[in-house]
Amino acid sequence: MSLDIVPCRMASPGGPMSEGHEAMSLDIVPVPDGILACLDTRRKRCMRIRRREKKERRGRGFLVAAVLVLALLLAGVIVVTLFQIREVEVTGNSYYTGQEIQDRVITDRYCTNSLYLYLKYKYFDTEDIPFVDKIEVSLQGPGKVKIRVYEKSIVGYVAYMGSNFYFDQDGVVVECSSEVKEGVPCISGLKFQSLALYQKLAVEDDSIFDRILTITQLVKKYELTPDRIEFGSDLSLTLYFDQVRVALGNSGSLEEKVGRLYDLYPDLEGRSGVFHMENYTEDSKFISFEQDK
């Protein structure tokens, strides 16, 4: 048996208990052992239930984690096996063979996965390839990729010692041939110290290549085909069309000048002389023709 302590009121020692003054005494009330045993049993049962629930939650957490790990492993196996490259299509290449492009694009074992290769060329910087402006990789299927090559365009050529040296927009010589390619203008007036295949033209001022690119793009835009584009010592431009020379000068307004030249081009036929457009602008529109004597 156990004892419970129960508070009760008592009179003060000096006499009867007056109103508003109370004292407390403690009475000891016995609690049967059966009730205590019952309470202890319930407490132990609750503790066992809580421990069991805790183990069950931990077990469920381990199970979920194991399922997720297995799912990730399975997904990885599927990606590795299903997206293994088995076929490659290469387009837009002329400087390199298809196999050379593959060797430069698929550089390690990770790149043999089509999904990895696609994401690499879609979202990350890749190694530059000489004479190539850009490469695009697209998925044609889980095991097939298409590599689209955008090569740097040939903007002109220089004639030297009986050969024609073709160069791209950066001034790098990409081809040497005795043939003249249709639609590619001859660039004269360039002063270079060395000339070699796959090397950049060694000129005094590299900014001339930007000017060459600009004028070649403009004549192509307006469907003009000059026989030759000549640069003077002051970088002034002259276009040669048979017996007619068109002096564009070294100032700006190239877009306006070439656009106006397109309008006048039918009048050049049968003439021999110089069209002076050095001072032509949208405001002045000054053009003169000097007949050859």
Contacts in CASP RR format, 6 or more apart in sequence:
PFRMAT RR
TARGET T0000
AUTHOR 0000-0000-0000
METHOD contacts of the structure
MODEL  1
MSLDIVPCRMASPGGPMSEGHEAMSLDIVPVPDGILACLDTRRKRCMRIR
RREKKERRGRGFLVAAVLVLALLLAGVIVVTLFQIREVEVTGNSYYTGQE
IQDRVITDRYCTNSLYLYLKYKYFDTEDIPFVDKIEVSLQGPGKVKIRVY
EKSIVGYVAYMGSNFYFDQDGVVVECSSEVKEGVPCISGLKFQSLALYQK
LAVEDDSIFDRILTITQLVKKYELTPDRIEFGSDLSLTLYFDQVRVALGN
SGSLEEKVGRLYDLYPDLEGRSGVFHMENYTEDSKFISFEQDK
1 30 0 8 1.000
1 31 0 8 1.000
1 32 0 8 1.000
1 33 0 8 1.000
2 30 0 8 1.000
2 31 0 8 1.000
2 32 0 8 1.000
2 33 0 8 1.000
2 36 0 8 1.000
3 28 0 8 1.000
3 29 0 8 1.000
3 30 0 8 1.000
3 31 0 8 1.000
4 28 0 8 1.000
4 29 0 8 1.000
4 30 0 8 1.000
4 31 0 8 1.000
5 26 0 8 1.000
5 27 0 8 1.000
5 28 0 8 1.000
5 29 0 8 1.000
6 26 0 8 1.000
6 27 0 8 1.000
6 28 0 8 1.000
6 29 0 8 1.000
7 24 0 8 1.000
7 25 0 8 1.000
7 26 0 8 1.000
7 27 0 8 1.000
8 24 0 8 1.000
8 25 0 8 1.000
8 26 0 8 1.000
8 27 0 8 1.000
9 17 0 8 1.000
9 22 0 8 1.000
9 23 0 8 1.000
9 24 0 8 1.000
9 25 0 8 1.000
10 17 0 8 1.000
10 23 0 8 1.000
10 24 0 8 1.000
10 25 0 8 1.000
11 17 0 8 1.000
11 23 0 8 1.000
12 18 0 8 1.000
12 21 0 8 1.000
12 23 0 8 1.000
17 23 0 8 1.000
79 113 0 8 1.000
79 115 0 8 1.000
80 113 0 8 1.000
82 142 0 8 1.000
82 143 0 8 1.000
83 113 0 8 1.000
83 114 0 8 1.000
83 115 0 8 1.000
83 116 0 8 1.000
83 142 0 8 1.000
83 143 0 8 1.000
84 112 0 8 1.000
84 113 0 8 1.000
84 114 0 8 1.000
84 143 0 8 1.000
85 106 0 8 1.000
85 112 0 8 1.000
85 113 0 8 1.000
85 114 0 8 1.000
85 117 0 8 1.000
85 143 0 8 1.000
85 144 0 8 1.000
85 145 0 8 1.000
86 143 0 8 1.000
86 144 0 8 1.000
87 140 0 8 1.000
87 143 0 8 1.000
87 144 0 8 1.000
87 145 0 8 1.000
88 102 0 8 1.000
88 106 0 8 1.000
88 144 0 8 1.000
88 145 0 8 1.000
88 146 0 8 1.000
88 147 0 8 1.000
89 140 0 8 1.000
89 144 0 8 1.000
89 145 0 8 1.000
89 146 0 8 1.000
89 147 0 8 1.000
90 98 0 8 1.000
90 101 0 8 1.000
90 102 0 8 1.000
90 146 0 8 1.000
90 147 0 8 1.000
90 149 0 8 1.000
91 146 0 8 1.000
91 147 0 8 1.000
91 148 0 8 1.000
91 149 0 8 1.000
92 148 0 8 1.000
92 149 0 8 1.000
92 150 0 8 1.000
92 151 0 8 1.000
93 101 0 8 1.000
93 149 0 8 1.000
93 151 0 8 1.000
94 151 0 8 1.000
95 131 0 8 1.000
95 132 0 8 1.000
95 151 0 8 1.000
95 174 0 8 1.000
96 104 0 8 1.000
96 129 0 8 1.000
96 131 0 8 1.000
96 132 0 8 1.000
96 149 0 8 1.000
101 135 0 8 1.000
101 147 0 8 1.000
101 149 0 8 1.000
102 147 0 8 1.000
104 127 0 8 1.000
104 129 0 8 1.000
105 111 0 8 1.000
105 117 0 8 1.000
105 121 0 8 1.000
105 135 0 8 1.000
105 137 0 8 1.000
105 147 0 8 1.000
106 112 0 8 1.000
106 117 0 8 1.000
107 127 0 8 1.000
110 116 0 8 1.000
111 117 0 8 1.000
111 120 0 8 1.000
114 139 0 8 1.000
114 141 0 8 1.000
114 142 0 8 1.000
114 143 0 8 1.000
114 144 0 8 1.000
114 145 0 8 1.000
115 139 0 8 1.000
115 142 0 8 1.000
117 137 0 8 1.000
117 145 0 8 1.000
118 137 0 8 1.000
118 138 0 8 1.000
118 139 0 8 1.000
118 145 0 8 1.000
120 126 0 8 1.000
120 137 0 8 1.000
121 135 0 8 1.000
121 136 0 8 1.000
121 137 0 8 1.000
122 137 0 8 1.000
126 135 0 8 1.000
129 135 0 8 1.000
130 172 0 8 1.000
130 198 0 8 1.000
131 151 0 8 1.000
131 152 0 8 1.000
131 168 0 8 1.000
131 172 0 8 1.000
131 174 0 8 1.000
132 149 0 8 1.000
132 150 0 8 1.000
132 151 0 8 1.000
132 152 0 8 1.000
133 150 0 8 1.000
133 151 0 8 1.000
133 152 0 8 1.000
134 150 0 8 1.000
135 147 0 8 1.000
135 148 0 8 1.000
135 149 0 8 1.000
135 150 0 8 1.000
136 147 0 8 1.000
136 148 0 8 1.000
136 150 0 8 1.000
137 145 0 8 1.000
137 146 0 8 1.000
137 147 0 8 1.000
137 148 0 8 1.000
138 145 0 8 1.000
138 146 0 8 1.000
138 148 0 8 1.000
139 145 0 8 1.000
139 146 0 8 1.000
140 146 0 8 1.000
152 168 0 8 1.000
152 169 0 8 1.000
152 170 0 8 1.000
152 172 0 8 1.000
152 174 0 8 1.000
153 168 0 8 1.000
153 169 0 8 1.000
154 166 0 8 1.000
154 167 0 8 1.000
154 168 0 8 1.000
154 174 0 8 1.000
154 175 0 8 1.000
154 181 0 8 1.000
154 184 0 8 1.000
155 167 0 8 1.000
155 168 0 8 1.000
155 169 0 8 1.000
155 171 0 8 1.000
155 184 0 8 1.000
155 212 0 8 1.000
155 213 0 8 1.000
155 216 0 8 1.000
156 166 0 8 1.000
156 167 0 8 1.000
156 184 0 8 1.000
156 185 0 8 1.000
156 186 0 8 1.000
156 187 0 8 1.000
156 212 0 8 1.000
156 216 0 8 1.000
157 164 0 8 1.000
157 165 0 8 1.000
157 166 0 8 1.000
157 167 0 8 1.000
157 180 0 8 1.000
157 181 0 8 1.000
157 184 0 8 1.000
157 185 0 8 1.000
157 186 0 8 1.000
157 187 0 8 1.000
158 164 0 8 1.000
158 165 0 8 1.000
158 167 0 8 1.000
158 186 0 8 1.000
158 187 0 8 1.000
158 188 0 8 1.000
158 190 0 8 1.000
158 192 0 8 1.000
158 195 0 8 1.000
158 201 0 8 1.000
159 165 0 8 1.000
159 186 0 8 1.000
159 188 0 8 1.000
160 195 0 8 1.000
162 178 0 8 1.000
163 176 0 8 1.000
163 177 0 8 1.000
163 178 0 8 1.000
164 176 0 8 1.000
164 177 0 8 1.000
164 178 0 8 1.000
164 179 0 8 1.000
164 180 0 8 1.000
164 181 0 8 1.000
164 186 0 8 1.000
165 173 0 8 1.000
165 175 0 8 1.000
165 176 0 8 1.000
165 195 0 8 1.000
165 197 0 8 1.000
166 173 0 8 1.000
166 174 0 8 1.000
166 175 0 8 1.000
166 176 0 8 1.000
166 177 0 8 1.000
166 181 0 8 1.000
166 184 0 8 1.000
167 173 0 8 1.000
167 174 0 8 1.000
167 201 0 8 1.000
168 174 0 8 1.000
169 209 0 8 1.000
169 212 0 8 1.000
169 213 0 8 1.000
170 200 0 8 1.000
170 209 0 8 1.000
171 200 0 8 1.000
171 201 0 8 1.000
171 209 0 8 1.000
172 198 0 8 1.000
172 199 0 8 1.000
172 200 0 8 1.000
172 201 0 8 1.000
173 195 0 8 1.000
173 196 0 8 1.000
173 197 0 8 1.000
173 198 0 8 1.000
173 199 0 8 1.000
173 200 0 8 1.000
173 201 0 8 1.000
174 197 0 8 1.000
174 198 0 8 1.000
175 197 0 8 1.000
176 197 0 8 1.000
180 186 0 8 1.000
183 225 0 8 1.000
185 216 0 8 1.000
185 219 0 8 1.000
185 225 0 8 1.000
185 226 0 8 1.000
185 227 0 8 1.000
185 228 0 8 1.000
185 229 0 8 1.000
186 227 0 8 1.000
186 228 0 8 1.000
186 229 0 8 1.000
187 212 0 8 1.000
187 228 0 8 1.000
187 229 0 8 1.000
187 230 0 8 1.000
187 231 0 8 1.000
188 228 0 8 1.000
188 229 0 8 1.000
188 230 0 8 1.000
188 231 0 8 1.000
189 230 0 8 1.000
189 231 0 8 1.000
189 232 0 8 1.000
190 201 0 8 1.000
190 203 0 8 1.000
190 208 0 8 1.000
190 231 0 8 1.000
191 203 0 8 1.000
191 204 0 8 1.000
192 201 0 8 1.000
192 202 0 8 1.000
192 203 0 8 1.000
193 202 0 8 1.000
193 203 0 8 1.000
194 202 0 8 1.000
195 201 0 8 1.000
195 202 0 8 1.000
203 209 0 8 1.000
208 231 0 8 1.000
208 235 0 8 1.000
211 231 0 8 1.000
211 235 0 8 1.000
211 237 0 8 1.000
212 229 0 8 1.000
212 231 0 8 1.000
214 254 0 8 1.000
215 229 0 8 1.000
215 237 0 8 1.000
215 248 0 8 1.000
215 254 0 8 1.000
215 258 0 8 1.000
216 229 0 8 1.000
218 254 0 8 1.000
218 255 0 8 1.000
218 258 0 8 1.000
218 259 0 8 1.000
219 225 0 8 1.000
219 226 0 8 1.000
219 229 0 8 1.000
219 239 0 8 1.000
219 258 0 8 1.000
221 258 0 8 1.000
222 258 0 8 1.000
222 259 0 8 1.000
222 261 0 8 1.000
222 262 0 8 1.000
223 262 0 8 1.000
224 239 0 8 1.000
224 241 0 8 1.000
224 258 0 8 1.000
224 261 0 8 1.000
224 262 0 8 1.000
224 265 0 8 1.000
226 239 0 8 1.000
226 240 0 8 1.000
226 241 0 8 1.000
226 246 0 8 1.000
227 240 0 8 1.000
227 241 0 8 1.000
227 242 0 8 1.000
228 239 0 8 1.000
228 240 0 8 1.000
229 237 0 8 1.000
229 238 0 8 1.000
229 239 0 8 1.000
229 240 0 8 1.000
230 237 0 8 1.000
230 238 0 8 1.000
230 239 0 8 1.000
230 240 0 8 1.000
231 237 0 8 1.000
232 238 0 8 1.000
234 250 0 8 1.000
235 250 0 8 1.000
236 247 0 8 1.000
236 248 0 8 1.000
236 249 0 8 1.000
236 250 0 8 1.000
236 278 0 8 1.000
237 247 0 8 1.000
237 248 0 8 1.000
237 249 0 8 1.000
237 250 0 8 1.000
237 254 0 8 1.000
238 245 0 8 1.000
238 246 0 8 1.000
238 247 0 8 1.000
238 248 0 8 1.000
238 249 0 8 1.000
239 245 0 8 1.000
239 246 0 8 1.000
239 248 0 8 1.000
239 261 0 8 1.000
240 246 0 8 1.000
241 265 0 8 1.000
241 268 0 8 1.000
242 268 0 8 1.000
242 270 0 8 1.000
243 270 0 8 1.000
243 271 0 8 1.000
243 272 0 8 1.000
243 273 0 8 1.000
243 292 0 8 1.000
244 268 0 8 1.000
244 271 0 8 1.000
244 272 0 8 1.000
244 273 0 8 1.000
244 274 0 8 1.000
244 275 0 8 1.000
245 273 0 8 1.000
245 274 0 8 1.000
245 275 0 8 1.000
246 261 0 8 1.000
246 274 0 8 1.000
246 275 0 8 1.000
246 277 0 8 1.000
247 274 0 8 1.000
247 275 0 8 1.000
247 276 0 8 1.000
247 277 0 8 1.000
247 278 0 8 1.000
248 254 0 8 1.000
248 257 0 8 1.000
248 258 0 8 1.000
248 277 0 8 1.000
248 278 0 8 1.000
249 277 0 8 1.000
249 278 0 8 1.000
251 278 0 8 1.000
251 279 0 8 1.000
253 280 0 8 1.000
253 281 0 8 1.000
253 282 0 8 1.000
256 280 0 8 1.000
256 281 0 8 1.000
256 282 0 8 1.000
257 277 0 8 1.000
257 280 0 8 1.000
260 277 0 8 1.000
260 280 0 8 1.000
260 285 0 8 1.000
260 287 0 8 1.000
261 275 0 8 1.000
261 277 0 8 1.000
264 275 0 8 1.000
264 287 0 8 1.000
268 275 0 8 1.000
271 289 0 8 1.000
271 291 0 8 1.000
272 291 0 8 1.000
272 292 0 8 1.000
273 289 0 8 1.000
273 290 0 8 1.000
273 291 0 8 1.000
273 292 0 8 1.000
274 289 0 8 1.000
274 290 0 8 1.000
274 292 0 8 1.000
275 287 0 8 1.000
275 288 0 8 1.000
275 289 0 8 1.000
276 287 0 8 1.000
276 288 0 8 1.000
276 289 0 8 1.000
276 290 0 8 1.000
277 287 0 8 1.000
279 286 0 8 1.000
280 286 0 8 1.000
280 287 0 8 1.000
END
